């Protein structure tokens, strides 16, 4: 399995955003010819830009790089290591100098090969052993406790687990950032549409105010009617200003998600419609079990704990090591005499590093058994949590989609009522109160209609996030299907 580095290539992660948010040709451009012109963005373009520049994602990418470095460090345990040795000592006025070099290679089974040589010189007068040169090879093989790949590859396995954990954290954060961008984008659209609604309301109220003043001068309306329209117009002006400020604040949030400077100006293209969810809720639950990365992480944690249990069981065995050495050496009063390597010896031995009693190891083994049972329960707990989240969001989406139709019907009725009330008032057959009341109702239901559309769209994307299908992620990071 290859764990690719993020940000080297984001693949095509957002093609057809309304279906699965995989990359398609962006509707907006990331740059414009004029440096001071707003940055034109589509929803797909905004998501892609956030994935490339979001600062939180950059931090998680750095954590992944750290995990890769840890893995590289663990791999050095099985590479050839060079180990120099040497020293100078003086005893009774006699100086001894020694210099050597060893090459060591360890295998995944725990066996270790050491090949080296040593040169030794002493200032012993008239000695036949003043010079000694030697080469040797030492083979060591752990027996029982530390024998096998399970024990010796543990560092590599932990490093690989950290890489997958870092990648899943990155992919989960990418999905969160994507949903945040979509939500901010949709809410900005809603607020801008609501600003247009308030401006249209102000225009109608201006016209109504002038007509009411004329009717008051004619004695066909009262001062109370004039003040009611003025008060309603003031409320509409306050709402328009508040909505505009909220939209500006949301734009700052979106700019931050995109990794741009706070002063950056952006121009948003209309958001594409999201295709309705067609699969049944049971199929949605199954899809979530197959794609949720947090479930995959819990499964990986269980495998790590299960491996730890096998290691703890191995630690109950005695710590024995078989060591054999063969040496060729030469000794003499001069360098020439020592360089002949005409002598040799060998040795074989059995070493033990075990302490009497294995109390700590037994306690560690029982703890590992407990951890294994707990980790197994965590998988089922996570599966149930995912199912509950999917079902709850499914209900939320169903409710939001149903409310769109109700809100549209209410808007149509309120618009017809407002049109009729204004016509009757202009014809002199209705009063001012009927118009202002209809105006207030229409403004309320139109705002509710805009909010219902946004809520339904965001609920659909949120369901995809809960199902784990909002963005594409590597197959090797997904849960195991049982």
N, C-alpha and C positions, 0 to 999 in steps of 0.2 A: 504494500500500500504506500502510495506517495502522498505526503501531506504538502500541498503546494503552498508557497508563501503568498499571503494576501497582498493586494495592492501592486503585485507584479502584473497581474491581468485580472480584471474584474469579470472576465468572461462576458457573456451577454446576460446580465443578471436581471434585467427588467424588460423583457420582450412582451409587448402588448399589455400595458399596465392594467387595463381594465379586466384582463383575464387572469394573468399570473405575474404581472409586473416584470416581465422579461424585457430586455432592452430592445427597442425598435428605433428607427431613425427619429431623433428628437424633433419635436415640433418647434422648440425654441432654440435659439442660438445662444451660446455661452458668451459671445462677445459681439459688440457692435462696432461699426466703423468709427463712431464718434466716442471719444473716451468719456465724455460726460453724459452720454445717453444711458437710459436705464438698461439693465441687463435683461434681455428678453428670454423668458423661460416658459416651457410647458411643464406639465406635471411630471412627465417622464424625465425631462431635462433636470428639473429641480431634484428629483430623487437621485439621479446619477451624480449630480454635482455634490450632493450631500455625502454620498458614499465615497467620493474621491477626496473631499476636503474636510469632512467633519472632524473636529479635534478629538472628540471622545473615541472615535474609531481609530484615529492615529495612535492614541495611547494603547489601545488594545492590540493594534498591530505590532507595536514595540514589545508588548508582553509576549506575543508569539515569537518574535525574533529572539527574545531572551530564552524561551523554551527551546528553540532550535540550537542555540549556543549550549544550553545544558545537555542536549542530546549529543552534540559534537564532543563535549567534554567527557560524557560517559563512554563514547566510542573509543577514546584514547586508552581505556583500560585494556583493550585487546590489540593495540598497535605495538610496534617494536619500540621499546624504551631504552635509552642509553643511560647507563648509570656509572659515572666515573667514581673512582675511589683512590685515595692516596693519603699519605701522612708522613710526618717526620717526628722521630722520637729520639731521646737521648737518655741513656742509662749508664751510669758510671763512667761518663766521658766518652762512651761509644755511641756514635750517631747512626741511626738506621733510617733510610729513606725508602718509601714504597709508593709506587704509582701503578694504577690498574684501570681497566675499562671493561664493563660488562654490558652485554646486550641481552635484554629480557623480553620474552614474548609469552603472553598468557592466552589460553584458548577459552572458548565459552564453556567447556567442560570443567574448567578449573585447573587443568594441567598447565605447568609453567616450565619453560625452557630458558636456561641461562647459560650463555657462552661468554667467556671472558679470558682475560690474561692479566698477569701481574708481574711487574719488575721490582725487585727488592735489592738494595745495596746497603752493606754495613761497613763501618770503619774498624772492623776487628783486625788487628795486625796479625799477619802470618796465619790466617784462618782459611781453611778449605771451603768455607761456606759464606764467604763475604758477599758473594753474588748469587742471586736465585731468580730465575725466570720460569714462569709457569703459564700454562693454558688449561682451561677446565671446561667441562660441560656438566650442568646439573639439571636433572629432571625431577620435578615434584608433582605428585598427583594426590589431591584430596580424596579421602575415602569417607563414605557414609555422609557426614553432615554437610560438607561443602562441595560435594561432588555433583556434577550435572549442570545443565543449562539453567534450570530453575533458580538455583542459588546464585550463579555467576552472571546471569543476564538481568538480574533484578534492577540494577541501576539503569540499564538501557530501557527496560520496560516502563519504569517510572518516568523517565524522560519522555518516552513516546506518549505516555498517558497525558503528561503535562502539555505536550504539543496539541493533542486532540482537544484537551480542555480549553486551551487558549484559542484554538480555532472556533470551537463552539461558542465561546464567549463573544468572539468577534462577530460570528454570524448572527447570534441572538441580538447583539447590539445593532447590527445593520438592519435587522427587521424592526427593531424599536425605532430607530432613526427614520426608517422609511415610513412607518405609521405616523410618527410625529410630523414629518413633512407633509404627508397627505392630509392629516387633520388640520394643520395650520393653513395649508393651501385652501382647503374647502371652507374653513371658517372665514378666511379673508374674502373669498368670493361671496360668501353669505353676507358679510358685513358691508361689502361694497354694493351688493344688490339692495340691501336694506337702506343704505345711504341714498340710493336712487329712489327708493320708495318714499323716504322722508322728504326728499326734494320735491317729488311729485305731490305729496301731501301738502307741503308748504305752498306750492303753486295753486292748488285747488282752494286752500284756505284763504290765500290772498284774494282770489276772485270772490270767494264767499264773503269775506270781510267787506269788500267794496260794495257788493250787492246789498249786504245787510245794512250798511251805513246809509245807502240810498233809501232803502225801505224804512229805516228809522226816521229819516228826514220827511218821508211821505206819511209817517204815522202808521205805517203797516208793520213795524217791528219796534221792539222796545230797546232801551239802553242795555238791559240785561242780555238781550240777544247779541248786541254788539260786543259786550264784554266777554260773553261766552266764546265767541269766535276768536277774539284776541287772545284769551287764555289758552285755547286749544292750539292756536298758531304758535304761541310761546313754548308750549310743551313740545310741539313738533320740532321747533328749532333746537331746543335742548337735546332731544333725542338724536337729531341729525349730527350735532356736534359730538355727542358722546359716542355714537357709532363710528364716526370718522376717526376719533382718537383711539378707540379700541382696535380698529383696523390697522392704524399706524403702529400700535404696540405689537400686534400680531406679526406685522411685517418685520419688526426687529427680531422677534423670536425666530421667524423663518430664516432671516439672513444669518443668524447665529448658527442655526442647524446646517446651513449651506457652507459654513466656514468662511463667510465673507466678512468684510469690515462693517461695523454698525452703520456707517454712513453710506453704504452701497445702496443704490436704487435698483429696484427690480420691477419688471413688467410681466405680469402673469397672463398667460394665454388661458382661454376657457378650458375648464377641466372636462375630460372625456367622461361619458356615462359609463358606469360600472355595470357589467353584465350581471343579471340576477343569478343567485345561487340555485342550481337545479337539482343537486343531489340531495337525497334524504338525510335526515339527521344521523341515522345509524351509519350511513356511508361516510358522513363527515367525521364521526368519531373514529372510524377505522382509518381514515386518511390522516387524522391527527396522530394516532398511534404510530403511523408509519413515517411521520415527518417531524414530530416535535423533538428538537435537539435537547431539551431538558430531560426528556425520557431517555434519550441516547446516553446522556451524561450519567444518569442514575444507573443505567445498565453497565456502563464502563466502570463506575465506582464499584459495582458488585463484582465485576471481573477482577478488579484490583484487590478487593478484599478477599475474594476466593483464592487468588494467587498468594496473598499474604497468609491465608490459612494453611496452604500447602507448605509454604516456607516455614511457618511456625511448627508444623508437624516434622519437617526435616530437621529443625533445630533440636529436636529431642534425641537425635542420634549422636553417637560419640564423635568427637572431633579428632579424626585421625588423618595423617598425611604420610605418604610413602615418598621418601627422598633418596635419590641415588646420584652419586657424583663420580666422574672419572677425570683424573688430572694427569697431565704430562708436564714434567718439570726438569730443569737442569740446575745443578749447583756447582760452584767452583770458586777458586780464589780470584778469578778474573771474569770479565764479561764474556770472553770467548768460551770459558769453561761452562758458563751457565746457559749458554744459548743452544746447547746440544739437545735438550729435551730428551735425554736418554733414560730417564726414569719415569715411572708411573705408579699410580695407586688408584684404588677405587673404594667406594664405600656405599652401603645401602642401609637405610634405617627407617624406622617407623616412629613418627612423632605424634604426640597427643597434646591437644590444647584444652581438653575438657576439664572442668572443675568437678570435684566430687559432689554428687547431688545435682539434680536438674530442677530445683524448685522454681527458679525464675523462668526457665523455659516452659515448664508445665503451666505456670500462671499465664504466660504470654500465649500459649496455645489455647487455653480456655477463653481468654479474651478475644482471640481471633475467631473462635467458634461463635461467640456472642455477636461479634461484628458482622460475621457472615449471615447470621439469621436476620439481624437488623437491616442489612443492606438488601436482602431478599424481600423483606416486607416493604422497603422503600419503593421498590419497583411497582408493586401492586398499588401502593398508596398514590404514586405519581400517575399511574394509568387511570385510577378513579378520579383524581383531581382533573386530569385532562378531559375525561368524559363529561364531568360536571361543567367545566368551563365551556366546552363546545355546546352542550345543550342549553346553557344559560344564554350564551351569545346568539345561538340560533333563535331562541325565543325573542331576544332583544331585536334581532334583525327582522323577524316576522312582524313584531309590533311596529317597528319603525316604518316598514314598507306599507303596512296597512294604514298608518297615520297619514301617509302622503295623499292617498285617495280621499280620506276624510278632510284633510286640510284643504285640498284643492276644491272639494265640493263646498266647504264653508266659504272659501274665497270667492267662488263663483256667485254664491247666494249673496254674500256681503257686497260684492261689486254691483250686482243687479239692484240691490236695495239702495246703495248710494246713488247710482245713476237715476233711479226713479225719484228718490227724495230730492235730489238737486233739480230735476226737471219740474217737479211739482212746485218747489219753492220759486223757481224762476218764472213759472206760470202764475204764481200768486195763489196757488191752491194748497200749499203746504207751509209749515212753519219752519223757523230757523232751527229749532231743537231737533227736529227729525233729521235734518241734514248733518248737524254736528254729531249726533248720536250715531248715524250711519257711517260718518267719516271715521269716528273713533273705532267702531267695530271693524271696518274694512282695514284700517291700519293694523289692528291687532291680529286679525286672521291672516293677513298677507305676511306679517312677520312670522307667524306660526308656520305658514306654508313654506317659507324659505328655510326655517329651522328644521322642519320635517325632512326636506330634501337633503340637507347637509347631514342630518343625523342618520338617515337611511344609508347614504353613501359611505360615511365613516364606519357605520356598523358592519357593512359588507366587507370593507377592508380589515376591520378588527377581527371578524370571523376568520378571514384568511390568515391573519397573524396567529390566532389561537390554533388554527389547524396546521400551522407550520408551512403554509404554501404561499405566503405573501411574497417571498423572494426565493430564488433557487439557491440551494447550497449543495456542496459536494455529497455524493451518495455515501462515501465512507464515514461521514459524520452523522448519518441518520440512524434511527433505532434499528435493532435487529427485529425482524418480523418472526414471531413464533406462532 
